[in-house]
Amino acid sequence: MGNVPETPIYLQQPDGGPLPNASTSKLTRKSIEYNLTEHCNLSCYGCDHASPLLPKKFASLEAFSRDLQALAQVFHSQQIRIVGGEPLLHPNLINFLSEARRIGIADNIVLYTNGVLLHKAPDALWKMIDELRISAYPGIQRKLDDGKCAEICSAHNVRLRINYIAEFEVITINNRINDSELVKAIYRDCKSRSEWSCHTVYGGRFYKCPVAAFTSARLGLRRVTFDNVALDGVALHDNLNLYEELFQYLDAPTPLAACSYCLGSSGPSVVHRQLNNRSRSRWLEEDNRSDIEITRAQLLKQ
């Protein structure tokens, strides 16, 4: 999420786009994501979920069930990605996995993690997921190493994908992009909302990407008022036109409001690093005008 793989093994990128579903009239996509936590046990510079900046917050199982059940009436995906933050921090992770299986909104349950807490995972975890995706960062030690993870996954018929990440892309930015043509170009080129299918269910709404879901909270930390909830997401509840609204929303050519504070998948790459309290504050105040100009040069070449 929001990173550039250096040496992936077993890595499969989602291809995005609508998928045929002959047995139902539901809308289909490669995947959807649900954040079980907004905080993380790591503090990665460039995290597109803004986890190093956001306060500690655990998802509610009741809200999770309610949101997915509403969406499942009109939508189905190949994968539901359980993400964060760091999902292994959630004390009720197993209940979320069980509920995802019960609701059946996706064919497969995929758990995304940095792997640091995998050695503490209960046995039930391995029986309830179809795929495990580990983001391995430089200098971050895992007690459950690659070989042991592969052994456990093989024993439980769980697919394993390990992505070794040395760089992140600059995605979320502090400076608003006022050039509408550049915003359109960033949106057109954005793989998160298209081929990577990072569609996010959050707060009773469906978003094309996680950046749209968290931009308001991130900018609020900068004392910038930015209310994009109604503009960028589709309400899942008390919505008699949910199918039609999602159908139009998923393929709409118009950028989201959050795109004015995002470089999508077109931003420059930066070396991965962990932040401390001081560097987190600097990141929140960072001037991204040069990153915008690099992206402009890439996308709007004459």
C-alpha positions in Angstrom: 0.0 0.0 0.0 1.5 3.2 -1.1 4.9 1.7 -1.7 7.3 0.6 -4.4 8.4 -3.1 -4.2 12.1 -3.8 -4.5 12.4 -7.6 -4.5 9.0 -9.2 -4.3 8.5 -12.9 -4.0 5.2 -14.6 -4.8 3.8 -11.0 -5.4 0.6 -10.7 -7.4 -0.7 -7.3 -8.4 -4.5 -7.0 -8.7 -5.6 -6.2 -12.3 -8.6 -4.1 -11.3 -11.6 -3.3 -13.4 -15.1 -4.9 -13.4 -15.2 -8.7 -13.3 -18.0 -10.7 -14.8 -20.4 -12.3 -12.3 -22.8 -14.5 -14.3 -24.7 -15.9 -11.3 -25.8 -12.5 -9.9 -26.4 -8.9 -10.9 -24.0 -7.6 -8.3 -21.2 -5.2 -9.1 -17.8 -6.9 -9.0 -14.2 -5.8 -8.5 -10.9 -7.5 -7.7 -10.9 -6.4 -4.0 -12.1 -4.2 -1.2 -10.2 -3.2 1.9 -11.2 -2.7 5.5 -8.9 -1.0 8.1 -9.1 -2.8 11.5 -6.8 -0.2 13.0 -5.8 3.3 12.0 -2.6 3.1 14.1 0.4 0.9 13.6 3.3 -0.6 15.5 5.7 0.9 12.9 6.0 4.5 11.8 6.8 4.5 8.0 7.4 7.8 6.3 5.1 8.0 3.3 2.4 5.7 4.6 -0.7 6.5 2.4 -3.0 5.6 5.3 -1.3 8.2 7.5 -1.0 5.7 10.3 2.0 7.3 11.9 0.0 10.5 12.3 -3.4 9.2 13.3 -4.4 8.4 16.9 -4.9 4.9 18.2 -8.2 3.6 16.9 -9.7 0.1 16.6 -12.5 -0.8 14.2 -15.9 -1.8 15.7 -17.0 -5.3 14.9 -20.6 -4.1 14.8 -19.8 -1.4 12.3 -17.8 -3.9 10.2 -20.7 -6.3 10.0 -23.2 -3.6 9.3 -21.1 -2.0 6.5 -20.2 -5.3 4.8 -23.7 -6.7 4.9 -25.1 -3.6 3.3 -22.5 -3.6 0.6 -22.8 -7.3 0.0 -26.4 -6.8 -1.2 -25.0 -5.2 -4.4 -21.3 -5.9 -4.5 -18.9 -8.9 -4.6 -15.2 -9.1 -4.9 -12.5 -11.7 -5.3 -10.7 -10.5 -2.2 -11.5 -8.7 1.0 -8.2 -7.3 2.3 -7.9 -6.9 6.1 -5.5 -4.0 6.5 -4.4 -1.2 8.8 -2.5 0.4 10.4 -1.5 -3.0 11.6 -4.5 -5.4 11.8 -2.6 -7.8 14.1 -2.9 -5.1 16.8 -6.7 -5.6 17.0 -7.6 -7.8 20.0 -10.7 -9.1 18.2 -9.0 -9.9 14.8 -10.3 -13.5 14.7 -13.9 -12.3 15.2 -13.5 -10.0 12.2 -12.2 -12.8 10.0 -15.0 -15.0 11.1 -17.6 -12.3 10.3 -16.0 -11.6 6.9 -16.4 -15.3 6.1 -19.9 -15.5 7.3 -21.0 -12.4 5.2 -19.3 -13.8 2.1 -18.7 -10.5 0.3 -15.5 -11.9 -1.2 -14.2 -15.2 -2.3 -10.9 -14.9 -0.4 -9.8 -13.3 2.8 -6.3 -11.7 2.5 -4.5 -10.4 5.6 -2.0 -7.6 5.1 0.7 -7.1 7.8 4.2 -6.0 8.5 4.7 -9.4 10.2 6.2 -8.1 13.4 3.4 -9.7 15.6 2.9 -12.8 13.5 4.6 -15.0 16.1 1.8 -14.1 18.6 -1.0 -14.9 16.2 -3.4 -17.6 17.5 -3.7 -20.9 15.6 -7.2 -19.9 14.5 -5.8 -17.2 12.3 -4.1 -19.6 9.9 -7.4 -21.5 9.5 -9.4 -18.4 8.6 -7.4 -16.6 5.9 -6.8 -17.6 2.3 -3.7 -15.5 1.8 -1.1 -13.7 3.9 0.8 -10.7 2.5 3.8 -9.4 4.4 5.4 -6.1 3.8 9.0 -6.5 4.8 10.9 -3.3 5.5 14.7 -2.7 5.9 15.9 -3.0 9.5 12.6 -4.4 10.8 13.0 -7.8 12.5 10.4 -10.5 12.5 10.5 -13.4 14.9 8.6 -15.5 12.5 11.0 -15.4 9.5 10.3 -16.1 5.9 11.0 -19.8 6.1 8.8 -20.4 9.2 6.0 -18.3 7.7 6.2 -20.4 4.5 6.1 -23.6 6.6 3.0 -22.5 8.5 1.2 -21.2 5.5 1.9 -24.4 3.6 0.5 -26.5 6.4 -2.7 -24.5 6.4 -3.0 -24.1 2.6 -2.6 -20.3 2.9 -1.0 -18.5 0.0 2.0 -16.4 1.0 3.2 -13.2 -0.6 6.2 -11.3 0.8 7.0 -7.9 -0.6 10.5 -6.5 0.3 10.1 -2.7 0.3 13.0 -0.3 0.3 11.1 2.7 -1.2 7.8 4.4 -0.8 6.1 6.6 -3.3 5.1 10.1 -2.2 1.3 9.9 -2.2 -0.3 12.1 0.4 0.8 15.7 0.3 0.4 18.9 2.4 0.1 21.4 -0.4 -3.1 21.6 -2.3 -2.8 21.1 -6.1 -4.7 24.0 -7.7 -4.0 22.9 -11.3 -7.1 21.0 -12.4 -5.4 19.5 -15.4 -2.7 18.0 -13.2 -5.3 16.6 -10.8 -7.1 15.0 -13.7 -3.9 13.5 -14.9 -3.0 12.1 -11.5 -6.5 10.6 -11.2 -6.3 9.0 -14.7 -2.9 7.5 -13.9 -3.8 6.3 -10.4 -3.5 2.5 -10.0 -4.9 2.5 -6.5 -8.4 3.3 -7.7 -8.1 1.1 -10.8 -5.8 -1.9 -11.4 -4.7 -2.3 -7.8 -8.4 -2.1 -6.7 -7.7 -0.5 -3.3 -11.4 0.3 -2.7 -12.0 1.0 0.9 -15.0 0.6 3.2 -14.8 3.1 6.1 -17.3 4.8 8.3 -20.3 3.5 6.6 -19.2 4.6 3.2 -17.4 3.1 0.1 -14.4 5.0 -1.2 -12.3 4.4 -4.3 -9.1 4.4 -2.3 -7.8 4.7 1.3 -6.4 8.2 0.7 -10.0 9.5 0.1 -11.1 7.9 3.4 -8.3 9.5 5.5 -7.5 12.8 3.9 -9.9 14.8 6.1 -8.5 13.4 9.3 -4.9 13.9 8.2 -5.4 17.5 7.1 -7.3 18.1 10.3 -4.0 17.5 12.1 -2.7 20.5 10.2 -5.7 22.5 11.2 -6.9 22.5 7.6 -10.7 22.0 7.2 -11.4 19.6 4.5 -14.7 17.8 4.4 -14.7 15.4 1.5 -16.9 12.7 3.0 -20.1 13.4 1.0 -18.1 14.2 -2.1 -15.8 11.2 -2.2 -17.7 8.3 -0.8 -21.0 6.5 -1.4 -23.2 6.0 1.6 -23.9 2.3 2.3 -26.9 2.7 4.6 -30.4 4.0 4.0 -29.5 4.2 0.4 -32.2 2.9 -1.9 -30.0 3.6 -5.0 -26.8 2.0 -3.7 -26.3 -0.2 -6.8 -26.8 2.7 -9.2 -24.6 5.1 -7.2 -21.8 2.6 -6.9 -22.0 1.7 -10.6 -21.7 5.3 -11.6 -19.0 6.1 -8.9 -16.7 3.2 -9.7 -16.1 4.2 -13.3 -16.6 8.0 -13.1 -13.9 9.9 -14.9 -14.1 12.9 -12.5 -11.3 13.1 -9.8 -12.2 12.9 -6.2 -11.9 16.0 -4.0 -9.1 14.2 -2.1 -7.1 14.0 -5.4 -6.2 17.7 -4.9 -4.0 16.5 -1.9 -2.7 13.3 -3.5 -0.1 12.3 -6.1 -1.7 8.9 -6.7 0.7 6.4 -8.1 2.7 9.1 -10.0 4.7 10.7 -7.2 8.5 10.4 -6.8 10.0 7.6 -4.8 11.7 8.1 -1.4 13.9 5.8 0.6 11.9 4.0 3.3 12.5 5.1 6.8 11.0 4.9 10.3 9.9 8.1 12.0 10.2 9.3 15.6 8.0 11.9 17.2 10.1 14.8 15.9 10.2 13.5 12.3 6.5 12.8 12.4 5.8 16.4 13.2 8.2 17.5 10.4 6.4 15.2 7.9 3.1 16.8 8.9 4.5 20.2 8.0 6.5 19.2 5.0 6.4 21.4 1.9 5.5 19.2 -1.1 5.7 21.7 -3.9 8.8 20.1 -5.4 7.0 16.7 -5.4 4.1 18.2 -7.2 6.4 19.7 -9.9 8.2 16.3 -10.4 4.8 14.7 -10.8 3.7 17.4 -13.3 6.8 16.9 -15.4 6.1 13.2 -15.5 2.4 13.3 -16.4 2.2 16.5 -18.4 5.2 16.2 -20.7 5.1 18.4 -23.7 
